Amino acid sequence: MRRYQGGCHCGAVKVVFETDADPAGLEVRACNCGFCTRHSARTVTDSAGTLVLHDTDGAAQTYRFAMGITDFILCRHCGCYIGALMDDDGETFGIVNRRMLDERAVFTSPATSRDYSAENETGRRARRRATWTPVTWSRDVDVA
């Protein structure tokens, strides 16, 4: 697996995204919801990969809206939007904002505009279970 590290601007919330996929071949998504548009988010995911979030000092803040099934992760210190998580049947799935990765330039696919507004909750959960990355959320553990 290739390992891509990164995090928010101040370094309080860190991410590790691992994938066997060629990063140039992974779809970069530009969701059209108001939140993602206002943050200029460009997200990546790999259902066969792993995503680990590290919150070393309680800086991670969550925000929910719309259906209320997704936690959008922001740093309460510097305000960066790191990614989004969804819990489903005891498992957590997520996406990472490519802009938070140190090697973001290797994810070269042009952003694909996505509009998910017609989905109901069942459809959204199914799509995310199939396409989002399995997540481990770790607090008070530093990335070495």
N, C-alpha and C positions, 0 to 999 in steps of 0.2 A: 504494500500500500504506500502511496505517496502521501506525505504529511505536509499540510499547509497550516502554519500557525499565524496568529494575528490577535487582534483585540481592539478595544476602543482606543480613543486618542490618548487618554491619560494612563492606560495600561491596567486599570483596576479590574476589568472584565476581559478575559482572554478566551480564545477559541483555538481548537485544533480540529481541522477537517481532514479526514483521511479517505482516499479513494484510489481504486485501481484504474479508474477511467482516465483517459487522456484529458487534461483540463481544457484543452482547446476544443474538445468535442462535447463537453458538458453544456447543456442549455443554460444560458443566463436569462433570468426572467425579470421582467419589469411589470410588476402587478399594477393594475390601474386603480386600485383602491385609493382613497384619499390619504391614508397614512403613508403607504409606500411611495406615492407620487410626491408628497410633501418632503419625504426624506431622500428622494432620488435613489431609492433602493434598487440594487441589482443583485438578485439572489441566485445561489447555486445550491444544488442538492444532488445526492446520489444514494438511491435506496440500498445499494450494496456497500456503501461506505459507512463511516462513523463520524459523529460530531460530538465533541466534548466541550462543554462550557465550564470555565473556571471563574468563580467569583471570589477573589482573595480578601475582600474587605467589606462585603455587604453592599457593594456598589450597584449590583444588578437590580433593576427595577422592572416590573412587568406592567404592561398596559393591555387591557382588553376592550374590544368594541364589537359592534355588529352582532354576530351570533354568540360571542362570548366563549368560544371554544379554543381560542388561540392566545398564548401569552407572547406579546411582542417584547423583546428584551432590549432595554436601554440602559446606558450607564447614568446613574443619578449624579455623577460628578461632571462629566464632560458632555453628556447628552447624545452620544452616538447610538444609533440603532444598529444592534449587533445581529439580530436574527429573530426568528419566531419559532415557538414550540407548541405542540399539541399533544396532550395526553389522550390515549385511547386504549381502553381495556388493559390498563396497567403498564402500557408501553408509552414511551415518549418519542416523537418524531419532530424533525425540525429542518429549517433552512438557515443558511448563513448569508449575511450581506457580504457579497464579494468585496466590497469596499473596505471591509474590516480585515481582510487577509493581507499579510505582508507581501506575498507573491501574487497579488491580484492580477497583474498583467498577463499571467499565463492562461487565464480564463478569457480567451479571445473571441468567443462566439459573440456576434452582435446580440444585444438584448432583444428578447422576444416579448412583445407586449401581450399581456394576459388580462382578460376580464372574467372574473369568477362570480360576478354578481347574480347570475342566474342559478347558481348551485343552491341546493338545500343542504341542511346539515349532514344528512346521510351521505349524499354524494360527495360533499367536501371531505368528510372523514375518510371515505373510501379512496378518493384520489390521493389524499395525503399519505395514507397508509401505504399506497402502492409506489409513490414517487419521492416522498420526503426521506431524509436520512435518520436512522436510529440515533438517539441522543443519550448521552450521559451528562448529568448536571452535577457539578462538583463545587462545593463551597468551602472556602478557607483552605484550599489546596493550591499551592503554586505550581506553575508549569515549569519544568526544568528541561 
